[in-house]
Amino acid sequence: MRYLQRYPHFLEVVYDGMLKVIRPFRRWLTPESWLNRPFTWLERVSKEALFDCRMCGQCILHSTGMTCSMTCPKNLRNGPCGGVRQNGHCEVKPEMRCVWVQVYERSLQMPDYGFEMLNLQPPVNRQLEGTSSWINMLHGIDKKLPDGWVNTEDIAIVLNADEAEHQTLWTQNLKQAVG
């Protein structure tokens, strides 16, 4: 089923559809609900088959070209690391294409969320591993920071463009890449 990753725009549409389907069930899809266990199992099975998902509990597939950034040997949520080989392969696993090269290429095919690859992502909260990212997202759990963590938007050296600016920049780059 991983061949579907070659069609990131299709997966982007499916993602939006899934959001519309599950939002009305928010009050029943909670970490405490009896539905949590079967829903998490279904998420694990489907996302492992499609994306080699690692069940980090903070899925950002829509922001990374429908490519799981956790499949990077370094588990980088922001990439590439700087060790990308000239042929686009990974420095850690030379036989493997760099995950972040794939993220970039696939993001170019995503008109709605592709620009989000430009956003700085916070580190993975390892306390959420093995939990449903859909349930976590519905309840804002994926955005909560553990004690002592600083929000990436609060770091002075990070220049956070607003979403409209990112989208404009992305659209310009997309037109150049395609045209």
N, C-alpha and C positions, 0 to 999 in steps of 0.2 A: 504493500500500500504506500510505501515511501515515494513511489513514482509521482504521487499527487503533489509532492513538494515542487515539482517542476511547473506547477500551475498556481503560483501564489495568489493571483487575483481571484481565482475560483475559491481558494481557501479563505481569502479575505471576506468574500460574500457569505460563505458558510459560517464564518465566525460571527458576522453581523446577525445572521439568521439565528444562530444559537443564542446570542444575547437576547434577542426578542422572544425566543421560546422560553428561556429559563427565568427571565425577570419576573413574570407573574407568579412564579413559584418560590420567590425569595423567602417568604415567611416560613415555608416548609423545608427549604434547603438550608439548614443551619448546621454548624459543627456538632450541636447537641442532638439533632434530629435522628430518628431511626433511618431516615433516607440517606444520611451522610455516608454510611458504609457502602451500600450498593452504588450510589452515585460516584463515589471516589473510585470504586473498582471499575466501573464503566469508563470513567475518565482515563484511568491508568491503561486499561486494555486498548482503548481507541487511540490515545495519544502516543503510546509506545509503538503501536503499529504504524502510525502515520509519521511521527516525528522523532522516534527514538527518545521519547520523553523521559526525563529523570525525576519527575514528580517533585519539583522543588517547592511547589505550593505558591509560587509567585510567577506564574507563566507570563511571559512577554512575547509570545510567538508573533502576535500581530504587530509588534514593534521591531521585530528582527526578521522580516521577510519570510515569516512562517517557517523559520529554522530555529531549532532549540539551541540557544546559546550555551546551555549547560553541557552540550555534547563537545564543546571545545575542551581539549585535554587539560586546559588551565582553568576551566569553569568561568571564563570571562563573561561578564554581563555587558561590558563595554569593550569593544575591540576595534580593529585587530591589535594584537599585542606588540607588534613591531618585529616579530620573528617570522613573518610570512615570507616564504621562499619566493624567488623570482617566478617560479611556475605556478604560484598561487596555492602551494601546499603548506602544511603545518610544519613548524620547526621541531615540534615534539614527536609527531608521527609523520614522517616524510611521505608516506604512502597515501596520506589522507589530505583531501582538499581542505584548506583553511575554512573553518566554519564561518568566519567573518567575511571572507570573500564571497561565500554563498549568501550570507545575509545581505550584503550590498547588492549583488546581482539580482536576487529575488525581490528585494525592496523596490528596485526600479520598476518592477511589474505591478506594484501595488499603489494605485492612485489614491486610496483612502487613508492608509496607515503607513505607507512607505517612508514618509518623511520622519516618522517617529524613531527611526534608527539613529537620527541625529540627537535624540534626547539622552542625557546622562542618566544611567540607571543606578540606583543604590545597590549596595552589595546584597547578596542573597541572605535572607533570614533563615538560617539552618533549622530554626525551631519549627518551621512550617513544612519541612521535608515530609513527603508521604501524605500530605493533606490535599484536598481538592482545591485547585487554584480557582475554579469557577465559584465555589462556595466562598472561598476567601475574598474573591473580588466582589461578589454580591454584597458582602457585609463590610468591606473596607479593611479586612484583616491583612490583606497583602500590602497595604500602604502604611500600616502601623509600624513604627520603628521600635526596636528593643531599647531599654533604658541605656543611656550613654551614647546612642547613635545620633549623628547629626544629619538632618535632611540635606540632600544634595543641593537643594535650592538655597540653603543658608550658608553655603561655602562661598566665601568672597571671590575666590579665583575662578569660580565657575560662572561663565557668562550664559545665562539662561535667556534665550530668545523666546518671545511668546510663540504660541502655537501657530498663529497666523504667519509670522515671519518664517518659521521653519517650513510651513507648508508652501509658501511662496518660493523659498530657496529650493525646496525639493522639486516643485513643479518646473522651475527653470532648468535644473539639472536633468530631470527626466526628459524634457524636450530636447536637450542637447544630446543625451545618450541615444534616444530613439531616432531623432532627426538627423 
